[in-house]
């Protein structure tokens, strides 16, 4: 069985690790190539875009892909949309392997918004000390609110840092421990946390820390999901793969 995994997440890594060494499944992990130094994958890997829906469709045909698992980031909406369109046109089965979003707990002070621009506006007019963890590609949206001091955390340096007149960068890769997040927020005197509602455990400690400190949190919500069957755990994904083996 020839399987394509659209990756870049811990879910994709867990699936790739589960399929490592399987002689009956030839799996390829595809990464977008946006992270400069990704972790070494346990299965064959390709990096970079496909060239839109048509390019992905051509890849599926050329590589004789039998099924696709979309395990991209919950906010990689364009790639997920392209995968759905290309797989539908090619008649290739598609499933989504992702993580559920975080849900508010007692003590959380959340404000949920629909876009990065809305998140910038939601911080307010008065200058505040803001911790930005929403991703380096969306940093430019906060140039509309230059009055704040921003502490930016990203895996790779964001190109838009120069657009924020008062900002400092921390380069780090999760998972992050609760004690470390508490220490960071206190040391930097952070008043507002901005994050995507990415879900998962690797970066949840910042949400816990904000709750413990009674801090305001602005969460960017996810867009509507597609029509593909969606799973939140590894075992049912493996079952789905078995159920979609091509006929001998």
C-alpha positions in Angstrom: 0.0 0.0 0.0 1.4 3.4 -1.0 0.4 6.0 1.6 1.1 9.8 1.7 1.1 11.5 5.1 0.8 15.3 5.0 2.7 16.1 8.1 4.5 18.7 10.2 2.8 17.8 13.5 3.2 15.5 16.5 0.3 13.5 15.1 2.1 13.0 11.8 5.3 12.0 13.6 3.4 9.4 15.8 1.8 7.9 12.7 5.1 7.8 10.8 6.8 6.1 13.8 3.9 3.5 14.0 4.5 2.7 10.3 8.3 2.5 10.4 9.6 -0.8 9.2 6.2 -2.0 7.9 7.0 -4.0 4.7 3.3 -3.9 3.7 3.0 -0.1 3.7 5.2 2.2 1.7 4.6 5.5 3.5 6.0 8.9 2.6 5.9 11.9 5.0 5.5 15.2 3.3 6.6 18.4 5.1 5.8 21.9 4.0 9.5 23.0 4.4 8.7 26.1 6.5 10.7 25.0 9.5 14.5 25.3 9.0 15.5 22.3 11.1 12.7 19.8 11.4 13.1 16.7 13.5 14.5 13.7 11.5 11.5 11.6 10.3 11.4 7.8 10.8 10.2 7.1 7.3 11.0 8.4 3.8 10.3 12.1 3.5 9.7 14.9 0.9 9.8 18.6 1.6 8.1 21.5 -0.1 4.8 22.3 -1.7 3.1 20.4 -4.5 2.1 23.4 -6.6 -1.5 23.7 -5.7 -4.4 21.2 -6.3 -3.2 20.3 -9.8 0.4 19.6 -8.5 -0.8 17.4 -5.7 -3.1 15.6 -8.1 -0.2 15.0 -10.4 1.9 13.7 -7.5 -0.8 11.3 -6.4 -1.0 9.8 -9.9 2.7 9.7 -10.5 3.5 8.0 -7.2 0.4 5.7 -7.5 -0.8 6.8 -4.0 -3.5 4.6 -2.6 -4.6 6.7 0.4 -3.7 10.1 2.0 -3.7 11.1 5.7 -3.9 14.8 6.3 -2.0 15.3 9.6 -1.1 18.9 9.0 -1.5 21.6 11.6 -5.1 22.4 12.4 -4.5 25.9 11.0 -2.9 24.7 7.7 -6.3 25.3 6.1 -5.0 25.8 2.5 -3.1 22.5 2.4 -6.1 20.7 3.9 -8.4 22.2 1.3 -6.0 21.3 -1.5 -5.8 17.8 -0.2 -9.5 17.4 -0.2 -10.0 18.7 -3.7 -7.1 16.7 -5.2 -8.1 13.5 -3.5 -11.7 13.9 -4.6 -10.7 14.5 -8.2 -8.3 11.5 -8.2 -10.6 9.2 -6.3 -8.0 8.7 -3.6 -9.3 8.0 0.0 -8.5 10.8 2.4 -8.7 10.9 6.2 -7.7 13.7 8.7 -5.6 13.0 11.8 -5.6 16.0 14.1 -6.1 17.0 17.7 -9.2 18.5 19.3 -9.1 22.1 20.2 -8.7 23.3 23.8 -11.8 23.9 25.8 -12.2 26.5 28.6 -11.8 25.4 32.1 -12.8 27.1 35.4 -10.6 30.1 35.9 -9.8 30.7 32.2 -10.2 34.3 31.0 -10.6 33.6 27.3 -11.7 35.8 24.4 -12.1 33.8 21.2 -11.7 35.6 17.8 -11.9 34.5 14.2 -8.7 36.0 12.7 -5.3 37.3 13.6 -6.3 40.8 12.8 -9.2 40.5 15.2 -6.8 39.2 17.8 -4.6 42.3 17.4 -7.6 44.5 17.9 -8.8 42.5 20.9 -5.7 43.4 22.9 -7.1 46.9 23.3 -6.0 50.4 22.8 -4.0 50.8 26.0 -0.4 49.6 25.8 0.1 46.1 27.2 2.8 43.5 27.5 1.7 40.7 25.2 3.1 37.2 24.7 2.6 36.2 21.0 2.7 32.4 20.3 0.4 32.3 17.3 3.1 31.5 14.7 5.7 33.4 12.8 3.7 33.6 9.5 0.9 35.6 11.1 3.1 38.1 12.9 2.5 40.9 10.5 -1.2 41.1 11.6 0.0 42.7 14.9 1.6 45.7 13.1 -1.8 47.3 13.3 -1.4 47.5 17.1 2.2 49.0 17.5 1.5 50.4 20.9 2.1 47.1 22.7 5.3 45.5 23.9 5.4 42.0 22.2 7.3 39.0 23.4 7.3 36.7 20.4 8.1 33.0 20.6 8.7 31.0 17.4 10.7 28.0 16.1 12.4 30.1 13.4 12.9 33.9 13.1 9.8 35.6 11.7 10.3 37.9 8.7 7.8 40.4 10.1 9.7 41.2 13.3 10.8 44.5 11.9 7.2 45.6 11.6 6.7 45.6 15.4 8.5 48.6 16.8 8.6 47.2 20.4 9.2 43.5 20.3 11.6 40.8 21.5 12.1 37.3 20.0 12.5 34.0 21.8 13.4 31.0 19.6 12.1 27.8 21.2 10.4 24.5 20.2 7.9 22.8 22.5 6.9 20.9 24.5 7.1 23.4 27.3 6.8 22.7 31.1 4.2 24.5 33.2 6.9 25.7 35.7 8.9 27.2 32.9 5.9 29.0 31.4 5.0 30.4 34.8 8.5 31.7 35.3 8.6 33.3 31.8 5.2 35.0 32.2 6.1 36.4 35.6 9.6 37.5 34.6 8.4 39.3 31.5 5.4 40.8 33.3 3.1 39.5 30.6 -0.5 40.8 30.7 -2.1 39.2 27.7 -1.4 35.9 25.9 -2.3 35.4 22.2 -2.4 31.9 20.7 -4.1 29.8 18.1 -6.4 27.2 19.5 -4.1 24.5 18.3 -5.0 21.9 20.8 -2.6 19.2 22.0 -0.4 18.8 25.0 2.9 20.2 23.7 2.0 23.9 24.2 -0.9 23.7 26.6 1.3 24.7 29.6 1.1 28.3 28.5 -2.7 28.1 28.8 -2.4 26.5 32.2 0.0 29.2 33.3 -2.3 32.0 32.1 -5.1 30.4 34.1 -3.0 30.1 37.2 -2.0 33.8 36.9 -5.5 35.0 36.1 -4.2 36.3 32.7 -6.3 37.3 29.8 -6.0 35.0 26.8 -7.0 35.8 23.2 -7.5 32.6 21.2 -7.8 32.5 17.4 -10.4 29.9 16.5 -10.1 27.3 13.8 -12.0 27.5 10.5 -14.7 25.0 9.6 -13.4 21.5 8.9 -13.7 19.7 5.6 -15.7 16.7 4.6 -13.0 14.1 5.1 -13.4 11.5 8.0 -11.5 12.9 11.0 -9.7 11.1 13.8 -8.2 12.3 17.1 -6.3 9.2 18.0 -3.7 7.0 16.4 -5.5 3.6 16.7 -8.5 4.5 14.6 -6.2 6.0 12.0 -4.3 2.7 11.7 -7.7 0.9 11.4 -8.8 3.3 8.6 -5.5 2.6 6.7 -6.1 -1.1 7.0 -9.7 -0.7 5.8 -8.6 1.3 2.7 -6.0 -1.1 1.4 -6.3 -1.5 -2.4 -7.8 -4.7 -3.7 -5.2 -7.3 -4.6 
